[in-house]
Amino acid sequence: MRYATITDRLAHLGSGRWALHLTARRMKAEGEEIIELTIGEPDIAPDKALLDEASRAMYAGRTRYSNGRGEPQVLKALVDKYAKRRPGVTERNFLCFPGTQTALYGVMTGLVEAGDGVLVGDPLYATYEGVIASTGAHMIPVPLRPEKKFHLQAEDLERAVTPEARVLLLNTPHNPTGAVLTADEIAAIGKICRRHDLWIVCDEVYEQLIFDGTKFASPFDMAELAERTIVVSSISKSHAAPGFRSGWAAGPEEFCEKLLPVSETMLFGVQPFISDMTAMALSKDFDTADVMRANYRRRAAIVEKAFAGNNLVRPMPPEGGMFILLDVTATGLGGEEFAWELLREEKVAVMPGTSFGDQAAGFLRVSLTMPDDVIETAMNRIANLAGRIVSREEAPPHVR
Protein backbone atom coordinates (compact mmCIF):
# COMPACT_ATOMS: atom_id res chain seq x y z
CA MET A 1 0.00 0.00 0.00
CA ARG A 2 1.07 3.58 -0.60
CA TYR A 3 1.36 6.29 2.05
CA ALA A 4 1.81 10.04 2.03
CA THR A 5 5.39 11.22 2.35
CA ILE A 6 4.63 12.84 5.72
CA THR A 7 4.71 9.37 7.25
CA ASP A 8 8.31 8.96 6.09
CA ARG A 9 9.32 12.47 7.19
CA LEU A 10 8.03 11.82 10.71
CA ALA A 11 8.96 8.14 10.99
CA HIS A 12 11.91 8.82 13.32
CA LEU A 13 10.46 11.90 15.02
CA GLY A 14 7.61 10.46 17.07
CA SER A 15 7.55 8.75 20.45
CA GLY A 16 11.05 7.35 19.92
CA ARG A 17 12.36 10.57 21.47
CA TRP A 18 10.58 9.50 24.67
CA ALA A 19 11.79 5.88 24.67
CA LEU A 20 13.46 6.14 28.07
CA HIS A 21 10.39 7.77 29.61
CA LEU A 22 8.13 5.07 28.20
CA THR A 23 10.48 2.36 29.44
CA ALA A 24 10.47 3.89 32.92
CA ARG A 25 6.67 3.97 32.91
CA ARG A 26 6.58 0.30 31.96
CA MET A 27 9.03 -0.56 34.75
CA LYS A 28 6.82 1.29 37.25
CA ALA A 29 3.77 -0.57 36.03
CA GLU A 30 5.63 -3.82 36.64
CA GLY A 31 6.25 -2.86 40.25
CA GLU A 32 9.71 -1.27 40.22
CA GLU A 33 10.24 1.90 42.26
CA ILE A 34 11.33 4.49 39.74
CA ILE A 35 12.05 8.16 40.42
CA GLU A 36 10.54 9.78 37.36
CA LEU A 37 12.10 13.10 36.35
CA THR A 38 11.37 12.98 32.63
CA ILE A 39 8.42 15.03 31.42
CA GLY A 40 7.21 18.54 32.22
CA GLU A 41 4.04 17.56 34.00
CA PRO A 42 3.20 19.94 36.89
CA ASP A 43 3.12 18.19 40.26
CA ILE A 44 0.20 20.22 41.60
CA ALA A 45 -3.43 20.13 40.52
CA PRO A 46 -5.28 22.95 38.75
CA ASP A 47 -7.07 25.31 41.09
CA LYS A 48 -10.34 23.80 42.31
CA ALA A 49 -12.27 26.78 40.97
CA LEU A 50 -11.15 25.90 37.44
CA LEU A 51 -12.19 22.27 37.81
CA ASP A 52 -15.52 23.39 39.21
CA GLU A 53 -16.01 25.74 36.27
CA ALA A 54 -15.29 22.99 33.73
CA SER A 55 -17.73 20.70 35.52
CA ARG A 56 -20.39 23.42 35.75
CA ALA A 57 -20.04 24.18 32.07
CA MET A 58 -20.41 20.53 31.07
CA TYR A 59 -23.56 20.10 33.10
CA ALA A 60 -24.87 23.38 31.72
CA GLY A 61 -24.75 21.92 28.22
CA ARG A 62 -21.46 23.46 27.06
CA THR A 63 -20.63 20.29 25.14
CA ARG A 64 -21.74 21.34 21.67
CA TYR A 65 -19.76 22.59 18.69
CA SER A 66 -17.74 25.78 18.93
CA ASN A 67 -16.72 28.12 16.12
CA GLY A 68 -13.41 28.04 14.30
CA ARG A 69 -11.74 31.04 15.94
CA GLY A 70 -12.65 30.42 19.59
CA GLU A 71 -15.38 31.01 22.12
CA PRO A 72 -16.19 34.72 22.66
CA GLN A 73 -15.32 34.74 26.37
CA VAL A 74 -11.89 33.24 25.73
CA LEU A 75 -11.16 35.71 22.96
CA LYS A 76 -12.13 38.57 25.25
CA ALA A 77 -9.87 37.19 28.00
CA LEU A 78 -6.99 36.90 25.52
CA VAL A 79 -7.51 40.48 24.37
CA ASP A 80 -7.46 41.66 27.99
CA LYS A 81 -4.30 39.67 28.73
CA TYR A 82 -2.28 40.74 25.70
CA ALA A 83 -3.54 44.35 25.61
CA LYS A 84 -1.56 44.87 28.82
CA ARG A 85 1.53 43.96 26.83
CA ARG A 86 0.58 45.50 23.47
CA PRO A 87 -2.31 47.98 23.42
CA GLY A 88 -4.57 47.80 20.40
CA VAL A 89 -4.94 44.04 19.98
CA THR A 90 -8.43 42.78 19.15
CA GLU A 91 -10.17 39.43 18.88
CA ARG A 92 -8.99 39.30 15.28
CA ASN A 93 -5.43 38.81 16.57
CA PHE A 94 -6.20 35.39 18.09
CA LEU A 95 -7.07 31.81 17.20
CA CYS A 96 -7.84 29.13 19.80
CA PHE A 97 -6.36 25.63 19.64
CA PRO A 98 -6.31 22.54 21.88
CA GLY A 99 -2.88 23.19 23.39
CA THR A 100 0.39 24.79 22.35
CA GLN A 101 1.45 21.78 20.30
CA THR A 102 -1.61 21.99 18.05
CA ALA A 103 -1.25 25.76 17.78
CA LEU A 104 2.36 25.35 16.71
CA TYR A 105 1.43 22.67 14.16
CA GLY A 106 -1.27 24.89 12.68
CA VAL A 107 0.95 27.97 12.59
CA MET A 108 3.80 26.15 10.87
CA THR A 109 1.39 24.66 8.35
CA GLY A 110 0.35 28.19 7.46
CA LEU A 111 3.88 29.57 7.10
CA VAL A 112 6.18 27.03 5.43
CA GLU A 113 6.19 24.16 2.98
CA ALA A 114 8.59 21.92 1.06
CA GLY A 115 11.85 23.68 0.28
CA ASP A 116 11.53 26.24 3.08
CA GLY A 117 13.78 26.41 6.13
CA VAL A 118 12.95 27.08 9.78
CA LEU A 119 15.69 28.39 12.06
CA VAL A 120 15.64 26.88 15.55
CA GLY A 121 18.00 27.16 18.49
CA ASP A 122 19.69 23.85 19.34
CA PRO A 123 19.02 22.50 22.03
CA LEU A 124 15.31 22.57 21.20
CA TYR A 125 12.05 21.12 22.48
CA ALA A 126 11.72 17.54 21.29
CA THR A 127 8.66 18.00 19.04
CA TYR A 128 9.87 21.03 17.09
CA GLU A 129 11.73 19.05 14.46
CA GLY A 130 8.64 16.94 13.77
CA VAL A 131 6.36 19.96 13.52
CA ILE A 132 8.70 21.48 10.95
CA ALA A 133 9.18 18.24 9.03
CA SER A 134 5.42 17.69 8.85
CA THR A 135 5.14 20.69 6.52
CA GLY A 136 7.90 19.48 4.21
CA ALA A 137 10.20 22.27 5.38
CA HIS A 138 13.59 21.55 6.93
CA MET A 139 15.11 22.60 10.22
CA ILE A 140 18.11 24.94 10.28
CA PRO A 141 19.76 24.54 13.71
CA VAL A 142 21.37 27.52 15.39
CA PRO A 143 23.75 26.56 18.21
CA LEU A 144 22.81 27.70 21.72
CA ARG A 145 26.10 27.74 23.59
CA PRO A 146 26.50 26.84 27.27
CA GLU A 147 29.06 29.60 27.77
CA LYS A 148 26.33 32.08 26.73
CA LYS A 149 23.84 30.45 29.10
CA PHE A 150 22.07 29.01 26.05
CA HIS A 151 20.83 32.46 24.97
CA LEU A 152 20.43 32.72 21.21
CA GLN A 153 23.12 35.06 19.91
CA ALA A 154 22.29 37.41 17.06
CA GLU A 155 25.60 36.73 15.33
CA ASP A 156 25.00 32.97 15.43
CA LEU A 157 21.56 33.50 13.91
CA GLU A 158 23.01 35.69 11.16
CA ARG A 159 25.53 33.01 10.25
CA ALA A 160 22.82 30.35 10.11
CA VAL A 161 20.41 32.19 7.78
CA THR A 162 20.12 30.64 4.33
CA PRO A 163 18.16 31.75 1.24
CA GLU A 164 15.51 29.12 2.08
CA ALA A 165 14.92 30.44 5.62
CA ARG A 166 11.38 31.72 6.18
CA VAL A 167 10.79 31.43 9.95
CA LEU A 168 12.66 31.73 13.23
CA LEU A 169 11.15 29.52 15.92
CA LEU A 170 11.92 31.01 19.32
CA ASN A 171 11.16 29.56 22.74
CA THR A 172 11.49 31.82 25.77
CA PRO A 173 11.57 30.78 28.55
CA HIS A 174 13.35 27.91 26.89
CA ASN A 175 12.84 24.17 27.13
CA PRO A 176 15.12 22.35 27.91
CA THR A 177 17.68 24.92 29.07
CA GLY A 178 15.59 27.40 31.09
CA ALA A 179 17.14 30.36 29.24
CA VAL A 180 15.08 33.58 29.18
CA LEU A 181 15.90 36.07 26.44
CA THR A 182 16.23 39.73 27.37
CA ALA A 183 14.50 42.57 25.53
CA ASP A 184 17.86 43.70 24.12
CA GLU A 185 18.64 40.21 22.84
CA ILE A 186 15.24 39.93 21.19
CA ALA A 187 15.66 43.35 19.60
CA ALA A 188 19.02 42.30 18.14
CA ILE A 189 17.52 39.04 16.90
CA GLY A 190 14.58 40.99 15.49
CA LYS A 191 16.86 43.19 13.38
CA ILE A 192 18.17 40.10 11.62
CA CYS A 193 14.64 38.80 11.09
CA ARG A 194 13.61 42.12 9.55
CA ARG A 195 16.69 42.19 7.32
CA HIS A 196 15.97 38.70 5.99
CA ASP A 197 12.17 39.03 6.07
CA LEU A 198 11.68 36.17 8.53
CA TRP A 199 8.56 35.35 10.49
CA ILE A 200 9.11 34.94 14.24
CA VAL A 201 7.11 32.19 15.93
CA CYS A 202 7.57 32.46 19.69
CA ASP A 203 6.59 29.63 22.04
CA GLU A 204 5.86 31.36 25.36
CA VAL A 205 4.21 28.56 27.30
CA TYR A 206 6.57 29.08 30.29
CA GLU A 207 5.95 32.84 30.45
CA GLN A 208 4.73 32.74 34.06
CA LEU A 209 7.48 30.44 35.33
CA ILE A 210 10.40 32.88 35.30
CA PHE A 211 12.61 32.98 38.37
CA ASP A 212 13.48 36.04 40.44
CA GLY A 213 15.81 38.55 38.87
CA THR A 214 14.77 37.78 35.30
CA LYS A 215 12.18 39.73 33.31
CA PHE A 216 10.02 38.33 30.54
CA ALA A 217 10.33 39.89 27.08
CA SER A 218 8.63 39.04 23.79
CA PRO A 219 8.94 40.11 20.15
CA PHE A 220 5.12 40.31 20.14
CA ASP A 221 5.37 43.38 22.38
CA MET A 222 7.82 45.27 20.15
CA ALA A 223 6.23 47.60 17.61
CA GLU A 224 8.91 46.99 14.99
CA LEU A 225 8.36 43.20 15.18
CA ALA A 226 4.61 43.00 15.74
CA GLU A 227 3.65 42.36 12.12
CA ARG A 228 6.02 39.41 11.78
CA THR A 229 5.53 37.77 15.20
CA ILE A 230 3.16 34.95 16.16
CA VAL A 231 2.96 33.74 19.76
CA VAL A 232 1.80 30.26 20.73
CA SER A 233 0.91 29.45 24.33
CA SER A 234 -1.59 27.70 26.61
CA ILE A 235 -2.74 27.17 30.20
CA SER A 236 -0.87 23.86 30.40
CA LYS A 237 2.05 25.16 32.46
CA SER A 238 0.73 28.42 33.90
CA HIS A 239 -2.33 26.77 35.45
CA ALA A 240 -1.04 23.18 35.84
CA ALA A 241 -3.58 21.95 33.30
CA PRO A 242 -1.74 20.10 30.49
CA GLY A 243 -4.46 17.47 30.09
CA PHE A 244 -7.14 20.05 29.29
CA ARG A 245 -5.38 20.92 26.02
CA SER A 246 -6.29 24.58 25.79
CA GLY A 247 -4.07 27.01 23.92
CA TRP A 248 -3.95 29.76 21.32
CA ALA A 249 -2.00 31.61 18.68
CA ALA A 250 -1.66 35.39 18.75
CA GLY A 251 -0.50 37.26 15.68
CA PRO A 252 -1.23 39.86 13.01
CA GLU A 253 -4.85 40.09 11.86
CA GLU A 254 -3.95 39.16 8.29
CA PHE A 255 -2.12 36.05 9.46
CA CYS A 256 -5.04 34.95 11.64
CA GLU A 257 -7.48 35.44 8.74
CA LYS A 258 -5.22 33.40 6.47
CA LEU A 259 -4.82 30.63 9.05
CA LEU A 260 -8.47 30.45 10.11
CA PRO A 261 -9.53 28.10 7.26
CA VAL A 262 -6.53 25.89 8.08
CA SER A 263 -7.57 25.77 11.73
CA GLU A 264 -11.18 25.08 10.77
CA THR A 265 -10.08 22.26 8.49
CA MET A 266 -8.02 20.73 11.29
CA LEU A 267 -10.43 21.15 14.19
CA PHE A 268 -13.41 23.42 13.62
CA GLY A 269 -13.36 24.65 17.17
CA VAL A 270 -12.33 23.65 20.65
CA GLN A 271 -14.41 22.30 23.53
CA PRO A 272 -16.79 24.96 24.93
CA PHE A 273 -16.66 23.67 28.53
CA ILE A 274 -12.84 23.82 28.48
CA SER A 275 -13.10 27.28 26.93
CA ASP A 276 -15.17 28.42 29.90
CA MET A 277 -12.48 27.15 32.23
CA THR A 278 -9.79 28.84 30.13
CA ALA A 279 -11.61 32.16 30.19
CA MET A 280 -11.72 31.97 33.99
CA ALA A 281 -8.03 31.01 34.15
CA LEU A 282 -7.02 34.00 32.04
CA SER A 283 -9.31 36.57 33.64
CA LYS A 284 -8.82 35.86 37.35
CA ASP A 285 -5.78 35.73 39.61
CA PHE A 286 -4.66 32.28 40.70
CA ASP A 287 -1.54 31.48 42.69
CA THR A 288 -0.81 28.24 40.78
CA ALA A 289 2.10 29.69 38.79
CA ASP A 290 3.49 31.42 41.89
CA VAL A 291 3.57 28.12 43.79
CA MET A 292 5.17 26.24 40.91
CA ARG A 293 7.72 28.98 40.28
CA ALA A 294 8.86 28.93 43.91
CA ASN A 295 9.00 25.13 43.92
CA TYR A 296 11.02 24.86 40.73
CA ARG A 297 13.49 27.58 41.71
CA ARG A 298 14.04 25.95 45.12
CA ARG A 299 14.51 22.52 43.56
CA ALA A 300 16.94 23.89 40.99
CA ALA A 301 18.95 25.23 43.95
CA ILE A 302 18.84 21.76 45.54
CA VAL A 303 20.31 20.31 42.35
CA GLU A 304 23.02 22.95 42.21
CA LYS A 305 23.94 22.32 45.85
CA ALA A 306 24.01 18.56 45.34
CA PHE A 307 26.82 18.90 42.79
CA ALA A 308 28.77 21.73 44.39
CA GLY A 309 32.40 20.69 44.18
CA ASN A 310 31.57 17.70 41.99
CA ASN A 311 33.71 17.81 38.87
CA LEU A 312 31.85 15.00 37.11
CA VAL A 313 28.33 16.44 36.89
CA ARG A 314 27.83 20.13 36.20
CA PRO A 315 24.39 21.73 36.61
CA MET A 316 23.38 24.52 34.22
CA PRO A 317 21.23 26.86 36.36
CA PRO A 318 17.94 27.73 34.64
CA GLU A 319 16.38 31.20 34.58
CA GLY A 320 12.86 29.81 34.36
CA GLY A 321 10.74 26.81 33.47
CA MET A 322 10.59 23.42 35.18
CA PHE A 323 13.81 21.73 34.10
CA ILE A 324 17.53 21.83 34.72
CA LEU A 325 20.28 20.48 32.48
CA LEU A 326 23.19 18.44 33.84
CA ASP A 327 26.44 18.24 31.88
CA VAL A 328 27.80 14.70 32.28
CA THR A 329 30.55 14.80 29.64
CA ALA A 330 33.27 14.67 32.33
CA THR A 331 32.22 11.08 33.06
CA GLY A 332 33.27 10.05 29.58
CA LEU A 333 29.71 9.12 28.62
CA GLY A 334 27.21 11.01 26.51
CA GLY A 335 23.82 11.90 27.91
CA GLU A 336 22.05 9.03 26.14
CA GLU A 337 24.27 6.29 27.53
CA PHE A 338 24.40 7.87 30.98
CA ALA A 339 20.60 8.21 31.15
CA TRP A 340 20.00 4.55 30.31
CA GLU A 341 22.58 3.40 32.85
CA LEU A 342 20.95 5.66 35.41
CA LEU A 343 17.59 4.03 34.81
CA ARG A 344 18.96 0.49 34.91
CA GLU A 345 21.31 0.86 37.88
CA GLU A 346 19.79 3.62 40.02
CA LYS A 347 16.11 3.51 39.01
CA VAL A 348 16.10 7.21 38.16
CA ALA A 349 14.49 8.30 34.88
CA VAL A 350 15.64 11.51 33.21
CA MET A 351 15.58 12.61 29.59
CA PRO A 352 18.80 12.15 27.59
CA GLY A 353 19.95 15.34 25.97
CA THR A 354 19.93 13.75 22.53
CA SER A 355 16.14 14.03 22.59
CA PHE A 356 16.64 17.80 22.37
CA GLY A 357 19.17 18.17 19.58
CA ASP A 358 22.84 17.65 18.81
CA GLN A 359 24.00 20.49 21.05
CA ALA A 360 22.49 18.73 24.09
CA ALA A 361 24.13 15.35 23.47
CA GLY A 362 26.31 15.59 26.58
CA PHE A 363 23.48 16.59 28.91
CA LEU A 364 20.62 15.16 30.93
CA ARG A 365 17.34 17.06 31.24
CA VAL A 366 15.96 16.73 34.77
CA SER A 367 12.35 17.64 35.52
CA LEU A 368 11.87 19.59 38.75
CA THR A 369 8.32 18.35 39.23
CA MET A 370 8.90 16.03 42.19
CA PRO A 371 9.10 16.79 45.94
CA ASP A 372 12.32 18.26 47.28
CA ASP A 373 13.44 15.11 49.10
CA VAL A 374 12.90 13.01 45.97
CA ILE A 375 14.96 15.46 43.91
CA GLU A 376 17.75 15.28 46.49
CA THR A 377 17.70 11.47 46.49
CA ALA A 378 17.81 11.39 42.70
CA MET A 379 20.78 13.75 42.57
CA ASN A 380 22.67 11.59 45.07
CA ARG A 381 22.05 8.58 42.84
CA ILE A 382 23.28 10.49 39.78
CA ALA A 383 26.44 11.49 41.66
CA ASN A 384 26.98 7.89 42.78
CA LEU A 385 26.63 6.58 39.24
CA ALA A 386 28.99 9.23 37.87
CA GLY A 387 31.61 8.21 40.42
CA ARG A 388 31.25 4.51 39.58
CA ILE A 389 31.50 5.18 35.85
CA VAL A 390 34.77 7.06 36.25
CA SER A 391 36.18 4.50 38.68
CA ARG A 392 35.25 1.73 36.27
CA GLU A 393 36.94 3.48 33.35
CA GLU A 394 40.07 4.22 35.38
CA ALA A 395 40.41 0.66 36.71
CA PRO A 396 42.97 -1.64 35.05
CA PRO A 397 41.37 -3.92 32.44
CA HIS A 398 41.82 -7.09 34.56
CA VAL A 399 39.77 -5.70 37.46
CA ARG A 400 36.93 -4.12 35.51
N, C-alpha and C positions, 0 to 999 in steps of 0.2 A: 504493500500500500504506500501511497505517496503522502508526504506531510509538508506543511509550510516550512519555509526556511527558518522561521523564528524558533522552531523546536530545536534546530541544530545550533543556532546562535546561543541559546540559553541552556543547552544540554549540560554544561559544566558549571553553571552559575546559579543553580538552585540550592536545595537543602544540603548539598555536599559541603558547603561552607560551614554548616552547623553540625558536622558529623560527630565531633567530640561531645557537643551538648546533647545530641540525640543518644549517643552511647551512654553518657552519664545518666540520662533519664531512664534508660532501659535498665541500667545497673541498680538504680534506686527502686524501680518497680520489682526487681528480683530480690529485694531485701537488703542490698548493701547500703551502708551509711555514707552518703556522698555529700560533701560540702559543695554546693552548686553556686558558682560565681561566674556564670556564663552570660546570660542575657540581661537586657536592661528592663527588667520587670519590676516596677515599684513594689516595695515590701510593706506598704501601708494601703489600706482600702480607700476608695473614693469617699468623700464626705457623705454622711448618711442623707443629708438633704438632697444630694444629687440622685442617689439611689431611689429615694422616696419620690422625687419628681419624675424619674423614668417610669416607675411603677404607676404613679398617678396617671401619667399620660397614656400608658397602655390601657389601663382600665377605663379611661375616658374616651377610648376609641381612636387614639392617635396611632393607628396601625395601618392606615391606608397609604395610597401612593402620595409621594411628594411631587414637587416640580423639579426641573432640571438644574436650576441655579442654587436652590436652597430654601428652607423655610423662612418666612419673613422675619420671625423673631430672632433667628440666628444671624441673618444678614444685618439686622439692626444692631445686634450685639457686637458683630465684627466691625461695623462702621464706628461704633462708639469706642471700641478698643483701639483701632488703628488711627482714628482721628486725633487721638492724644499724641500720636507719634508723627502723623502727617496730616495736618488739617486739609479738608477739602475732599477726602475720599467719600464715595457713595456706595450704595449697594451694587452698582455696576462694576465695582472694582473687585468683586468676590465671586467665587464659586465654591460650593460645598462638596466634600468628598468623604467617603468612609475611611478616614485615616490619612496620615501623611504619605504613606507608601502609595496609596491609590492616587492621591493628588500629584505626587511626583511623576508617576507613570503617565497620567493624563497630560500633565504639562510638557513632559519630554516628547510625547506623541505629537503634540501640537507645534513643537519647535524644530525638531530635527528628523532626518530620514537617512536612507542609505547614502554613503559618501560624505556625510557631515561628521564633524568632530566635536566632542564635548570635553572641555578641560576640567579636570578634577584633581584636587589635592590628594596626594598619596602619602600617608595612610588615608583610607576612606571607609565610609560605612559599607558593610558587606553587600548590600543590595544595589548599590549605585551602578556597578558595572553591568548588572543584568538589566536594569531599567534602561540604560543607554543602548545596550545591545538589542533590546527588544524592538527598537525603532529602526534598526539597521545601521545606525550611526556607530562610531567607534570612540573609545575613551582615549583621551590624551592626558596621561598622568603628569602632574606637576609635583616635584618632591617637596614634602614638608619636613624640614630638617630639625632634628632634636636640639641642636645648638641654638636654634631660633625659637625654641619652645613650640615647635610645630605650627607656627604662624605662617600662613602663606605670604611669601615675599614677592613684591611687585616685579622685581628683576627676574625671579624664577618664572613667573607667569609670562613675562615678555618673551623669554627665551623659548618657552614651550608653545607659543602660538604658531599655528600653521595656517595655510590658506583655507583649509577645510574647516577650521574652528568656527563654530556658530554660537556656542553657549559656554559660560563658566558656571559650574555647579559648586556653590559655596555651602559650607555647613558651619555655622557659628551660633552658639557653642558647639564644639566639634566632637563627633564620635568617630574614632575611639580615643582621641588624645586629650580631650577636655580643653583645648585651646579656644580662647575667645578673642576675636579680632577687634582691634581698636578702631575708632572712627577715622583716625589718620591712615591706618593701614587699608581700610576699605576705600577711602578716598583715592589712595595711590593705585589700588587695584582697579578702581572704577575708571581712572584715566586711561588705563590700558584697554579696558573694555570699550570705552568710547572710541578710542583710536582705531580699534579693529572691528568696531560695530558688533560687539558680542552681547547677547542676552546674559543677564545674571539671574540664575535660579538659586535662591537662598533658603536652605532648610534650617528653620529656626525653632525646631521642636523643643530644644532645651533652653529657650529664652529665659524662663523663670528659675532656672537652676544654676545661676551664676554665683560664685563664691564672693565673699567680702573682698573689697579692694579692686574689683573688676567691674567695668560698666558695659552694659550691652549696647551695641551699635549695629545698624543695618543699612544696606544700600537702599532699601525701600524708603527710608526716611530722608534721603539726600535728594534735593531737588534736581541736581544734574544727572542723577541715575534713575529717577523714578520711572521714566518711560521705557526703561530697558530691564527693570527688575521685577521678578515674580517671587513672592514668598510662599513657601508651603509650611504648614504647621498643623497642630492638633491639640486635643486635650489629653492625649495619651500620657505624657510625662508631667505636665503642669498640674493635672488633677488626678494623677494615679489611676487613669482609666483606659489602659491600652486595649482592653477587650471590647470596649464600646465602639471602636473604630469610627471616630468622628473628627474630621479635619477639614482643611480648606486650602484654597489658593487665593492669594491676593496679588493683583497686578494691574496694569493699565486697562482701561475700559475696552480699548480695541482688542487687546489680547483676550480678555474674558469673553467678548462677543464671538471672536473666532473660535475659541475653545469650547464654547457652550454646546454646539452640536456634537463635538467629540465626547464631552462628558455625558450628554444625553444618550448617545449611542452606547456608551459603556454601561451606564447605570440607570439613567432617568430617575435621579433623585436618591436621597438618603432616607433613613427611617425617621418618621416624624416624632416618635416618642423619644428617640435619642437626641433629636434636634432640640426638643424642649429642655432636656437635661443640659445640652451644650449651651443653649441660650442662658440658662441659669448660671452655669459655670463661668461664662464670660462676663456676665453682668453683675455678679455679686462677689464679695471678698471672701475667699476661703484661705485657711492657713495651710493647706495641703503642701503647696510648693515650699513654704517657709520651713515646715517640718522636714521635708525631704532634703532641702538644701543644707540645713544644719546637720542632718544625719550624714550626708555624703561627704561634707567637708571634714567632719570629725573623723569619719572612717578613713578618708584619704590620709589624714594626719597619723592615724594608727598604723597604716601601711608604711608611711615614711619613717616613723619611729622604729618599726620592726626591722628595717634594713639599715638603720643608721650604723655606719661603720662596717657594713657588709660590702665587700668589694666584688661579690659575685652576682648580686641582684640589685639593680639600680632603679628605684621608683622615679617616674616622671610626673611631678606634681601637676594635677589638673587645675584649671581655672574655673571649671564649671562642669556640669553634667553628672553622671552617675558611674563613671569608670575611672580607673587609673591604669596606666601602662607600666609594666615592669620590663626593664632591659635585662635579658639573661644571657647575652652574648659572651660574657666573661666566663661562663661555665663551659664554653666550647660547644654548646648545643644551640640550634636555632629554636625559635619559639614553638614550632610545630612539634618537634621531637620532645622538647621539654614538657610541653603541655600533656602529651600522651603518657609520658612516664609519670607525671604528677598524678594523673587520674589512676593509672594502674597501681602505683606504689603508695601514694598518700591519700587516695580517695578524695582528691580536690579537683573540681572541674573548673577550668578557666578557658577562655577563647585564645587559640594560637593566633599570633599576629598575622600569619599568612592569610587569614580570612579577611584581612583588611588592607591588602595590597603589599607590593614588594618592599616598600620602605618600612613596613612593620614586621618583617620576617624574623627579626631577632627579639621580638617582644611578646609578652603575654598581655591580654586585656582582662582585667579583673573587675567584675561588677561589685559595686559597693552597696548592694541591696540586701545585705544580710546583717544580723545583729552584730554589735561591736565585738563581743567575745568570740563569735564565729569567725569574723574577719581576722582577729588576732591569731586564733588557732590555725587558720589556713595559711597565714603568712609564716608562722613557725614551721609548718610542714614544707612550704616552698623553700625556706632557708635550709632546712634539713636535707631536702633532696639536692639542692644546689651543692651543698658541702659533700654529699656522697658522690655526686657525679664527678666533681673535681678530684676527690680522693681516689676514685676508681680509675680515672684517666692517668693520674700521676703514679699509680702503683705499678711495680714491675710486672711484665706480662705473665710471669709464672704464678703470681698471687692474685690476679684479677678474677 
